[in-house]
């Protein structure tokens, strides 16, 4: 696959360019998602289904802190893409330096708070009963590696902004493979249980950080910063913060959703129902990798061409990305509708030495997971418009509409639905909240994106 330089983002045909950007992104997300899924399968088979629920409880906290790095990365990368498109390399360098400083300051502070309030946070996120002890073990170890994960998330987006998708893909593949190998050694060979699962994941973060650090020191990167670029600039910080707030808000709302879901499901069906949601959530991370890959590939192309005032290419990028992502989403939908039970069964142990409680939990999960999976993914074919639409406004530096559209599905629609429907429909109301929120958010995003194209991109061309 040919390497894409930042200049080619403004000259190559959109279709082939999007493929060059999206395929490596999709492969990287696929491997990372497989890592998460296989990691969960290992934990379920070698430790138990309650351990799956424990990991699910920890995710909101660790993901939120890591999301700070992603938010700083995507916010700064939007600036970098547009600066490179406008041939303003010094602004790109200063932005990158500010991203590094800001990521370190914020994530280290958040980790300190997370460790101090560990006994309050875990129960708040659904880590109750038998889930608490393994969740605390996993949480404490994972949190030590989260600053490195945040730096990786930030650095990966900058690599994409440079137009180097293959290197961003490698940064996702290397730690994922390392994590799986260490899972086998730490959990299966050494029998370290939850400690092993946590240390394997943390080691994966360190591997990722090591590779990204190497990339920016090598000749492959165009962004050669010096110490002067690390000094914080309030104007750049303001722009990073406004655009990064979109990603941070999305991740914050995701953490709130996990909090609500884990507590609501624990009340409806105990640890077993939390395990059902954990399996569905892992499947969601894995199954939608091609859609997320197209979205990641879309961002630098749209940002670069918007900065270069090539609005016809921006429009073409929007339409092409939606078309490709919708096709991928439809294929995913068909597979999930046909094989939900088989997918759920992958996560559960069939060992002969299972206790009666574990066997009962597994039977419950297998009974409830197929319907949950079908309902959660029921609106999958239409989510491409929702994702690309929100990503467009972030790519071109329009923070407020990007923030509002990002919050539409999870914040404005899903959270009210999850608070209301289970009161009337019980467990069914939980799963129905997903497709209803998807449909409503897609309608709103589609209308807003159509208005933006008609009133700004078309008018700008004239």
C-alpha positions in Angstrom: 0.0 0.0 0.0 1.5 3.3 -1.1 2.4 5.9 1.6 0.3 9.0 1.6 2.0 12.3 2.3 0.1 15.3 3.6 0.2 17.1 0.2 -1.5 14.2 -1.5 -4.6 14.7 0.7 -5.4 17.6 -1.5 -4.7 16.1 -4.9 -5.4 12.4 -5.1 -8.9 11.2 -6.2 -11.2 11.0 -3.2 -12.3 7.4 -3.6 -8.8 5.9 -3.8 -7.5 8.4 -1.1 -10.3 7.4 1.3 -9.5 3.7 0.7 -5.8 4.4 1.5 -6.7 6.2 4.7 -9.6 4.0 5.8 -8.2 0.5 5.1 -5.2 0.9 7.5 -7.5 2.6 10.0 -10.0 -0.3 9.7 -7.2 -2.9 10.1 -5.8 -1.1 13.1 -9.3 -0.8 14.7 -10.0 -4.5 13.8 -6.8 -5.7 15.5 -7.4 -3.5 18.5 -11.0 -4.7 18.7 -10.1 -8.3 18.3 -7.6 -7.8 21.1 -10.5 -6.5 23.3 -12.8 -9.3 22.3 -10.2 -12.1 22.6 -9.0 -10.6 25.9 -12.6 -10.9 27.1 -12.9 -14.4 25.8 -9.7 -15.4 27.6 -11.0 -13.8 30.8 -14.4 -15.5 30.5 -12.9 -18.9 29.8 -9.9 -18.8 32.1 -11.3 -16.7 35.0 -15.1 -16.6 34.8 -18.1 -14.7 33.6 -18.1 -12.5 36.7 -14.6 -11.3 35.7 -16.1 -10.1 32.4 -18.5 -8.0 34.3 -15.7 -6.7 36.5 -13.7 -5.5 33.5 -16.9 -3.9 32.1 -17.3 -1.9 35.3 -13.7 -0.6 35.1 -13.9 0.5 31.5 -15.8 3.8 32.0 -13.2 5.2 34.4 -10.1 4.1 32.5 -11.6 4.9 29.1 -12.6 8.4 30.3 -9.1 9.2 31.4 -7.7 7.7 28.1 -10.3 9.7 26.2 -8.7 12.9 27.5 -5.7 12.0 25.3 -8.0 11.2 22.4 -9.8 14.5 22.8 -6.6 16.4 22.9 -5.4 14.4 19.9 -8.4 14.8 17.7 -8.8 18.5 18.6 -5.2 19.2 17.9 -5.2 17.0 14.8 -8.0 19.0 13.2 -5.8 22.1 13.6 -2.7 20.3 12.2 -4.6 19.0 9.2 -5.9 22.5 8.4 -2.6 24.1 9.1 -0.8 21.7 6.7 -3.5 22.3 4.1 -2.8 26.0 4.5 1.0 25.5 4.4 1.4 26.8 7.9 3.8 24.2 9.3 4.9 26.2 12.3 1.4 26.2 13.7 1.2 22.5 13.2 4.4 22.0 15.2 3.3 24.3 18.0 0.0 22.5 18.2 1.7 19.1 18.4 4.0 20.3 21.2 1.0 21.7 23.1 -0.9 18.4 22.7 1.9 16.5 24.4 2.2 18.9 27.4 -1.5 19.1 27.9 -2.0 15.3 27.7 0.6 14.7 30.4 -0.6 17.4 32.8 -4.3 16.3 32.6 -4.0 12.5 32.6 -1.5 12.3 35.4 -3.8 14.5 37.6 -6.8 12.4 36.7 -5.0 9.1 37.5 -4.1 10.4 40.9 -7.7 11.3 41.6 -8.9 7.9 40.2 -6.6 6.0 42.5 -7.5 8.1 45.6 -11.3 7.5 45.1 -11.1 3.9 44.0 -13.4 2.5 46.7 -16.1 5.0 45.7 -15.8 4.9 42.0 -16.0 1.1 41.5 -19.4 0.6 43.3 -20.7 3.8 41.6 -20.1 2.2 38.2 -21.9 -1.1 39.1 -19.0 -2.9 40.8 -21.1 -4.4 43.6 -21.4 -7.8 45.2 -19.1 -10.4 43.7 -17.9 -8.0 41.0 -16.2 -5.6 43.5 -13.0 -7.5 44.4 -11.9 -8.5 40.8 -12.9 -5.0 39.5 -10.7 -3.3 42.1 -7.7 -5.5 41.2 -8.1 -4.8 37.5 -8.8 -1.1 37.9 -5.8 -0.3 40.1 -3.3 -1.9 37.7 -4.9 -0.5 34.6 -4.8 3.0 35.9 -1.0 3.0 36.1 -0.8 2.6 32.3 -3.6 5.0 31.4 -1.3 8.0 30.9 0.7 6.0 28.3 -2.6 5.0 26.6 -3.7 8.7 26.5 -0.4 9.6 24.9 -0.9 6.8 22.4 -4.5 7.9 21.5 -3.2 11.5 21.1 -0.2 10.5 19.0 -2.2 8.2 16.8 -4.5 10.9 15.6 -1.5 13.2 14.8 0.0 10.4 12.7 -3.2 10.3 10.7 -3.3 14.1 10.4 0.1 13.9 8.7 -1.3 11.5 6.1 0.5 8.4 7.4 -2.3 5.9 8.0 -0.1 2.8 7.8 2.0 3.9 10.7 -1.1 4.7 12.7 -2.2 1.1 11.9 1.1 -0.4 13.2 0.7 1.6 16.4 -2.6 -0.2 17.0 -1.5 -3.7 15.9 1.8 -4.0 17.9 0.3 -3.5 21.4 -2.7 -5.6 20.6 -0.6 -8.6 19.6 1.6 -8.1 22.6 -1.4 -8.0 24.9 -2.8 -11.2 23.6 0.5 -13.0 24.0 0.9 -11.7 27.5 -2.7 -12.7 28.3 -1.9 -16.3 27.5 1.3 -16.2 29.6 0.0 -14.2 32.6 -3.5 -15.8 32.8 -3.2 -19.3 31.4 0.5 -20.2 32.1 1.2 -18.2 35.3 -2.4 -18.4 36.6 -2.3 -14.8 37.8 -6.1 -14.3 37.2 -7.3 -10.7 37.2 -3.8 -9.5 38.0 -2.5 -11.2 34.8 -5.3 -9.7 32.7 -4.6 -6.2 34.0 -0.8 -6.4 33.6 -1.1 -7.8 30.1 -3.3 -4.8 29.1 -1.0 -2.3 30.7 2.0 -3.8 29.0 0.1 -3.3 25.7 -0.2 0.4 26.4 3.6 0.6 27.0 4.3 -1.1 23.7 2.1 1.3 21.8 3.7 4.3 23.5 7.2 2.9 22.6 6.3 2.6 18.9 4.7 6.1 18.6 7.6 7.6 20.4 9.9 5.9 17.8 7.8 7.2 14.9 8.0 10.9 15.8 11.8 10.6 16.3 12.3 8.9 13.0 12.4 10.4 9.5 8.9 9.2 8.8 7.3 12.1 10.6 7.1 15.6 9.2 6.6 17.1 12.7 10.0 17.6 14.2 9.4 19.7 17.3 11.8 21.3 19.8 11.5 22.4 23.4 10.0 25.8 22.4 7.0 24.0 21.0 6.1 22.5 24.4 5.3 25.8 25.9 1.6 26.2 26.2 -0.1 28.8 24.0 -3.4 30.0 25.1 -4.8 30.5 21.6 -3.9 27.0 20.5 -5.1 25.6 23.8 -8.4 27.3 23.3 -8.8 25.8 19.9 -7.7 22.3 21.0 -10.0 22.5 24.0 -13.1 23.6 22.0 -12.6 20.9 19.4 -11.4 18.2 21.8 -14.4 18.9 24.0 -16.5 17.1 21.3 -14.5 13.9 21.8 -14.3 14.3 25.5 -18.0 14.9 25.8 -18.7 11.8 23.8 -16.5 9.7 26.0 -17.8 11.3 29.2 -21.4 10.5 28.1 -20.2 6.9 27.3 -18.9 6.6 30.8 -22.2 7.9 32.2 -24.0 5.4 30.0 -21.9 2.5 31.4 -22.6 3.7 34.9 -26.4 3.8 34.2 -26.4 0.6 32.3 -24.4 -1.4 34.8 -26.6 -0.2 37.7 -29.9 -0.6 35.9 -29.0 -4.1 34.6 -27.6 -5.2 38.0 -31.0 -4.2 39.5 -32.9 -6.1 36.9 -30.8 -9.3 36.7 -27.7 -9.1 38.9 -24.2 -10.0 37.7 -25.4 -12.2 34.9 -27.3 -9.3 33.1 -24.2 -7.0 33.5 -22.2 -9.8 31.8 -24.8 -9.8 28.9 -24.2 -6.1 28.4 -20.4 -6.6 28.6 -20.6 -9.2 25.8 -22.8 -6.9 23.6 -20.5 -4.0 24.3 -17.4 -5.9 23.3 -19.2 -7.1 20.1 -20.1 -3.5 19.3 -16.4 -2.5 19.6 -15.4 -5.2 17.3 -18.2 -5.4 14.8 -18.2 -1.8 13.7 -14.5 -1.6 13.0 -14.9 -0.9 9.2 -17.4 1.9 9.9 -15.1 3.5 12.4 -12.2 3.0 10.0 -13.9 5.0 7.3 -14.7 7.7 9.8 -11.0 7.9 10.9 -9.9 8.0 7.2 -12.4 10.7 6.5 -11.2 13.2 9.1 -7.7 14.2 7.7 -9.0 14.4 4.1 -11.9 16.6 5.0 -9.8 18.8 7.3 -6.9 19.2 4.9 -9.1 20.1 1.9 -11.2 22.5 4.0 -8.0 24.3 5.1 -7.0 24.4 1.4 -10.4 25.9 0.5 -11.2 23.0 -1.8 -14.9 22.7 -1.0 -15.8 20.5 -3.9 -13.4 17.9 -2.6 -14.8 18.3 0.9 -18.3 17.6 -0.4 -17.1 14.6 -2.4 -15.4 13.3 0.7 -18.6 13.5 2.7 -20.7 11.6 0.1 -18.0 9.0 -0.5 -17.4 8.3 3.1 -21.1 7.9 3.9 -21.5 5.5 1.0 -18.6 3.3 2.0 -19.5 3.3 5.7 -23.1 2.5 5.0 -22.1 -0.5 2.9 -19.8 -1.8 5.7 -22.5 -1.2 8.4 -25.1 -3.2 6.4 -22.7 -6.2 6.1 -22.1 -6.1 9.8 -25.8 -5.9 10.5 -26.6 -9.0 8.4 -23.9 -11.1 10.3 -25.1 -10.0 13.7 -28.7 -10.7 13.0 -27.9 -14.2 11.8 -25.4 -15.4 14.4 -26.0 -13.6 17.8 -26.1 -16.8 19.9 -22.9 -18.2 18.4 -21.1 -14.9 19.0 -22.2 -14.8 22.7 -21.2 -18.4 23.2 -17.6 -17.5 22.3 -17.2 -15.5 25.5 -18.3 -18.2 27.8 -16.4 -21.1 29.3 -17.4 -24.8 28.8 -14.9 -26.2 31.3 -16.1 -29.3 33.2 -15.0 -27.8 36.5 -17.4 -24.9 36.5 -19.4 -24.3 39.7 -23.2 -24.5 39.7 -23.4 -20.7 40.0 -21.1 -20.2 37.0 -23.1 -22.7 35.0 -26.3 -20.9 35.9 -24.8 -17.5 34.9 -23.6 -18.8 31.6 -27.1 -20.3 30.9 -28.7 -17.0 31.7 -26.3 -15.1 29.4 -26.9 -17.5 26.5 -30.6 -17.1 26.9 -30.7 -13.3 27.0 -27.7 -12.2 24.8 -29.2 -13.0 21.4 -32.3 -10.8 21.7 -30.1 -8.1 23.3 -27.7 -8.2 20.4 -30.3 -8.1 17.7 -32.1 -5.1 19.3 -28.9 -3.1 20.1 -27.7 -3.5 16.5 -31.1 -3.1 14.8 -30.4 0.4 13.4 -26.8 -0.3 12.4 -27.3 0.2 8.6 -28.1 3.9 9.1 -25.4 4.9 11.6 -22.9 5.9 8.9 -24.7 9.2 8.3 -24.7 9.9 12.0 -21.0 9.2 12.4 -19.7 11.0 9.3 -22.0 13.9 9.8 -20.7 14.6 13.3 -17.1 13.9 12.3 -17.3 16.5 9.4 -17.9 19.4 11.8 -15.1 18.4 14.0 -12.7 18.0 11.0 -13.4 21.5 9.8 -13.1 23.1 13.2 -16.8 23.9 13.9 -16.8 22.9 17.5 -20.4 23.8 18.6 -22.3 21.8 15.9 -19.8 19.0 16.3 -20.4 18.9 20.0 -24.2 19.0 19.7 -24.4 16.3 17.0 -22.0 14.1 18.9 -24.2 14.4 22.0 -27.4 13.9 20.1 -27.5 10.1 20.2 -26.1 9.3 23.6 -26.9 12.4 25.6 -30.1 13.8 24.2 -31.8 10.6 23.2 -30.3 7.5 24.7 -29.9 8.6 28.4 -33.5 9.8 28.7 -34.7 6.5 27.0 -32.6 4.3 29.3 -34.1 6.1 32.3 -37.7 5.8 31.1 -38.2 2.7 29.1 -36.9 0.1 31.6 -39.5 1.4 34.1 -42.3 0.2 31.8 -40.6 -2.6 29.8 -37.9 -3.9 32.1 -34.9 -5.5 30.4 -36.6 -5.1 26.9 -36.7 -1.4 27.5 -32.9 -1.3 28.0 -32.2 -2.9 24.6 -34.9 -1.0 22.7 -33.3 2.3 23.8 -30.4 1.7 21.4 -32.1 1.5 18.0 -34.6 4.3 18.9 -31.7 6.6 19.8 -29.9 5.7 16.6 -32.9 6.5 14.4 -33.6 9.8 16.1 -29.9 10.9 16.0 -29.5 10.0 12.4 -32.5 12.1 11.4 -31.2 15.1 13.2 -27.6 14.7 11.9 -28.8 14.2 8.3 -30.9 17.4 8.4 -28.1 19.4 9.9 -25.4 18.1 7.5 -27.7 18.7 4.5 -28.2 22.3 5.6 -24.4 22.8 6.0 -23.7 21.5 2.5 -26.4 23.6 0.9 -25.7 26.9 2.8 -21.9 26.8 3.3 -20.1 24.5 1.0 -22.2 25.1 -2.1 -22.4 28.9 -1.5 -18.6 29.0 -0.9 -18.0 27.5 -4.3 -20.1 30.1 -6.0 
